[in-house]
Amino acid sequence: MELAVVTGVSRGLGEQVAKVLLKKGIHVIGISRSSHDLGSTAEEGGVTYTHLEKDLSHLIDLQEINEEITNRLESRQIKKLYLVNNAAILGPINQGMYYEPEQLAIHVQINTLAPMVLMNHFLKVSNKKQIPFTGVTITSGAAERPVYGWSAYCSTKASINMYTKTVGLEQEVEGTENKVFAFSPGVMDTNMQAEIRSRTKEQFKDVESFRQYKERNALRDPKKVGQILVKLLLDEKIENGKVYYVTDYE
């Protein structure tokens, strides 16, 4: 059997990716803070869906996820393992000097620390069990350019890009069967976009541009983006450490 773990599965891109994987006959463990049932979709693909209600801002929850995955690999014959690090937060949105330390700590925990902890563990157990593994972390164009009011988001996504490139290099040098890459999905019609549009111009100078994206129907459909991402995830020719962009596949 093949098993995929998808974080941030309750809505948006994470939900769509999980659905595509299930329909392709891949068992899925979904992770989010709220419950989410994809059992009917799993039945269509003849596989199982398991949901773990976990908060990635808590280290104890990350440890429990890693333990769960280790137990699954011990108890089942898994021939391929996947990880989709999708969960992320955008806020706080404001000038950096107005960020509260607690806000910044949670942001970095969810956007940088959690995906690194999960990816590191998956790489370790897949090597130990000799199970081919492919992992992707969702990044953003904001990783490569400064955006007013997004200093935390730009910084954490930039760190994910460099982490991916470095770990991908390590896997290549060691000659493992593991693949690690990042994926930039562009501007999608998600709750994160609604959060952006709700901000004041003082908090986010480009807010009017994002409001116009919605008005012009210029936002990408998460369903279509999810299909592109899964195609990449299952591609055996994926390049280790590379950052892929949705715009190259539209």
N, C-alpha and C positions, 0 to 999 in steps of 0.2 A: 504494500500500500504506500501511497504518497501522502504526506501530511504537511499542511501549511498553518502557520500561526499569523494572524492578522490583528494588529492593534488598532484602536479607534474604529471598531467595526460597527458601531451602532448607527452610523449615518455617513452620508457623503461618499468619498472615494473608498474608504475602508469597507463599507457595506457592499459597494458595487464589486470591488475586487473579490471579496469573500463569495459573493454569488457566482461570479464567473468561474472561480476555482471549483466550487461545489458542482456546478453543471458539467465541468470537465472531469469529474470523477476523482477529485482530490479531497481528502478529509480535511476539515478546517476546525481549528480552535480559534474562536474570536475573543478578543479582550477589549473591554470598555468598562466605564464606571457604572453604566446602567445595563440592565438585562436586555437581551436582544435574541429573538428566536428566528433562526433561518432553517428550521427543521424541514419545512415543506420544500425548500430549494434543495436541501441535501437529499431528500427522497428522490427528486428528479434525477440526480446524478448517481443514485445508488450508493451514497456515502453517508458519513455522519457529521453533524455539526455539534460542537461543544462550546458553551459560553462560560467564560470566567469573568466574574465581576471584580475587577481590580482597578486600583487607582495608581497610575504610573508615577504620581508625585510622591508615593510612599515606597521607601526602600524595601520594607517587609513584603509588600505586594510583588515587587520585582523578584525577590528571592523565592516566593511561593510559585510564581510563574516558571522560573527556571527549574524548580523541583518537580513541578508537574510535567514539564517537557522531558526531563530526565527519566521519570517514571514511565512515561509513554514509550520512550525508546527502549526501555528495559523489557516491557511487557508485550510489545508488538513487533512484527516484522516490517520495518519501514525501509523502503528502498530509496526514497528521496525525501529530503526535508527542505522546507521553505520558511522564510520569515519576511513579513511585510511590516516594516516599522512605519506606520502611517500616522499614529496619534501625535498631535502637536497642538500647541496653543499659540495664538497671535499676541494677546495682551500680556503686559500692559502696552497700550498705545498712547504715547505721550513723549515729550522731550525727556531724554534720559535722566536729566537732573531731577526729575519729579518722580522717578521710580522709587517705590518703597523696597527695602532690602528683602522683605518676605515675598513680594511679588516677583522679584528677580530670581530668588532662589527656586521658587516653584517653576518658573519659566524654564530655567536652565535644567532643572531636574527632568521635566517632561520632554523637552525638545532635544537635549543633548545627552544627558546622563542615562536616561532610560533606554534609548535605542542603542547606545554603546554597550550597556550592561547586557542587554538581551542578545545583541549580535555576538559579543564576545563569548557568551555562554554557548550559543548555538554552534559557533565555530569549534569550541573546545569539545563539546560532546559529539559532534559529527565526526571530528577527527578520531576521537577515541573509539567510536563505534564503526568507523569507516563507512559512514553514510554520506553520499554526495549531498552537498548543501548549497542553496542559493539564497542570498539575503539581499533585500533592497530597503533603503531608507528614503522616504519622501523628502525632497529638498525644495528649493524655491529659487526663482530668479533673484529674490532679495538676498540670496547668499553671495551674489556677485556685484551688487551695487547698493549704495546707501539709500535708504528711504526715510524721509523725515518722520519721526515718531516711532520708528521701528528698530531702534538700536539693539534691543534684546533679540528680536526675531531675526534680523539680518545677521547678527553675530552667531546665534546658535545654529542657523542653517549653514553659515560659512564653515563652522566647526565640523558639522556633519560631512560636508564635502571633503574636507581635508582628512577627516577620520576614515572615510570610505576609500580615498585614494591610498592612504597609508596601509590600511588593513588589506586592501586588494593587492598591493605590492608584496606584502608579507606572504599571502597565500600563493602568489605566483612564484616567488623565490623558493618557497618550501615545496612547491610542486604538489599541492593538495588537490582534491577534487572540488574544492569550494569556490564559489563565485560570490563576490560582493559588489554591489553597484548602488548608485543613487539615481533618483528619477524626479525630474522637475515637471509637474503636471500643468503648469500655467495657471491662468485665472479661471477658476471653476465656479459654478453656481451652487455654493454651499453656505452653511450657516456662518462660516468664517467670513465670507464676503458680506453677509448681512451685518456682522459685527463691525466690519470696516466702514460700511456706509452709515452706521449710526453715530460715528464720531464727529466731533466738531472740527472746524478748520484749524483751530488753535492746537488741537491734539495731533491732527494728521493733515498736513498741507495738501495732499493729493486726494482728499476725500471726494471732491467733485468728479474727478476722473473716474473713480470707481463707481460712483452713482450712475454715471453715463454708460458704463459697461452694461449695467443692468437694464437701463432704459433702451439701449440699442440692441439688446439681446445678444451681446458679444461674449457672454460667459460660456465656457465649455461645459458640456453635459458630463457629470461624473461617471455616468454609465459608459460612455464612449472612451473616456480617459482610462477607466478601469480595464476595459478590453485591451487597450494598447499596453498597459502596464503588465497585465498577465501574460500577454504574448512575449514580452521581453523576459519576464521572470522564467518562462519555460523554455526559452531559447538557449540551447547548449553552447552557442557561439558567443554568448554575452562576454564582454571584456571586463576583466577584474579591475575594480577601482574606478571605472568610468562613470561620469555623470551624463545621463541620457535626458533628452528634452522631448516633450510631447510634440513640439512643433516640427520635429524631424520625421514624424510618423503620421501626420495629418494629410 
